[in-house]
Amino acid sequence: MDSTENMTLDEEFAAAVAIVRVGLDRIRDAATRTSDLAPHAAALRALHDHRDPDKGVLAALADVLGTISVSITDIDDERIDRVVELVDEAQAYAQDGTGDRIDRALELLAPLLD
């Protein structure tokens, strides 16, 4: 039995968001409980790691956005093309734009971690 069968869609989304927030809180807490730079860098890599860009929080977010973008194309409405374009841009920005900035920050941190 699927535990979400008794939940409304709003409740299901609220539960999912709460779970994501708990994970993000753990990343933040692990990074900031010390002034040591290594946990900060590890947290940034948990969000996005250029060595394995298909892992991490931003990749998961980009995957969700991409799936929604593909799924929404089945809707027959003249505005859907623009919606898909915006969701695709959000997907690219999440993984590429934000990811690139995290990569640059990690590059700057690298000499400080040695």
C-alpha positions as MATLAB code, in Angstrom:
seq = 'MDSTENMTLDEEFAAAVAIVRVGLDRIRDAATRTSDLAPHAAALRALHDHRDPDKGVLAALADVLGTISVSITDIDDERIDRVVELVDEAQAYAQDGTGDRIDRALELLAPLLD';
ca = [
       0.000    0.000    0.000;
       1.319    3.419   -0.970;
       1.454    5.681    2.080;
       0.523    8.683   -0.059;
      -2.879    7.217   -0.975;
      -4.479    8.908    2.033;
      -2.828   12.267    1.416;
      -4.106   15.140   -0.649;
      -1.784   16.422   -3.334;
      -1.049   19.514   -1.218;
      -0.187   17.295    1.753;
       2.037   15.112   -0.403;
       3.950   18.147   -1.697;
       4.198   19.642    1.809;
       5.655   16.359    3.104;
       8.148   16.182    0.226;
       9.253   19.774    0.802;
       9.688   19.067    4.512;
      11.894   16.072    3.714;
      14.034   18.145    1.330;
      14.342   20.898    3.926;
      15.551   18.397    6.521;
      18.262   17.227    4.133;
      19.320   20.775    3.324;
      19.349   21.643    7.036;
      21.697   18.692    7.628;
      24.038   19.908    4.888;
      24.028   23.429    6.324;
      24.511   22.240    9.896;
      27.372   19.900    8.999;
      29.112   22.678    7.098;
      28.729   25.442    9.635;
      29.335   23.772   12.992;
      33.003   24.647   12.660;
      35.114   27.377   11.130;
      37.173   24.709    9.349;
      36.888   25.129    5.582;
      36.783   21.415    4.729;
      33.160   20.886    5.838;
      32.136   24.036    3.983;
      33.742   22.727    0.791;
      32.176   19.304    1.340;
      28.755   20.915    1.681;
      29.255   22.851   -1.535;
      30.256   19.597   -3.259;
      27.118   17.945   -1.874;
      25.171   20.638   -3.680;
      27.223   20.395   -6.885;
      30.453   18.583   -7.712;
      31.903   19.137  -11.180;
      33.653   15.766  -10.870;
      30.268   14.039  -10.860;
      27.642   16.567  -11.966;
      24.873   13.949  -12.043;
      25.025   13.673   -8.256;
      24.144   16.235   -5.663;
      21.261   18.455   -4.784;
      21.379   20.632   -7.900;
      21.394   17.580  -10.174;
      18.346   16.220   -8.343;
      16.583   19.569   -8.708;
      17.497   19.755  -12.395;
      16.201   16.210  -12.887;
      12.836   17.079  -11.329;
      12.545   20.213  -13.452;
      13.465   18.297  -16.603;
      10.902   15.606  -15.905;
       8.198   18.206  -15.271;
       9.164   20.000  -18.481;
       8.817   16.823  -20.538;
       5.592   15.795  -18.828;
       3.932   19.184  -19.215;
       4.363   19.112  -23.002;
       1.428   16.680  -23.096;
      -0.913   19.498  -22.090;
      -2.713   21.045  -25.034;
      -2.609   24.787  -24.456;
      -1.027   27.621  -26.419;
       0.920   28.804  -23.342;
       2.641   25.473  -22.719;
       5.573   26.206  -25.050;
       6.456   29.287  -22.988;
       5.985   27.375  -19.731;
       8.292   24.623  -20.988;
      10.859   27.217  -22.057;
      10.840   28.801  -18.601;
      11.078   25.466  -16.795;
      13.933   24.420  -19.114;
      15.739   27.679  -18.304;
      15.245   27.049  -14.594;
      16.665   23.552  -15.042;
      19.732   24.855  -16.864;
      20.291   27.639  -14.369;
      19.997   25.303  -11.387;
      22.610   22.889  -12.632;
      24.755   25.054  -14.868;
      24.468   28.621  -13.578;
      24.422   27.806   -9.893;
      26.734   24.836  -10.382;
      29.311   26.959  -12.209;
      29.351   29.461   -9.367;
      29.834   26.693   -6.813;
      32.655   25.265   -8.956;
      34.366   28.666   -9.025;
      33.979   29.024   -5.259;
      35.505   25.576   -4.758;
      38.413   26.479   -7.035;
      39.090   29.523   -4.871;
      38.846   27.446   -1.707;
      41.161   24.669   -2.974;
      44.451   26.343   -2.004;
      43.064   27.109    1.441;
      42.215   23.454    2.023;
      45.764   22.141    1.549;
];
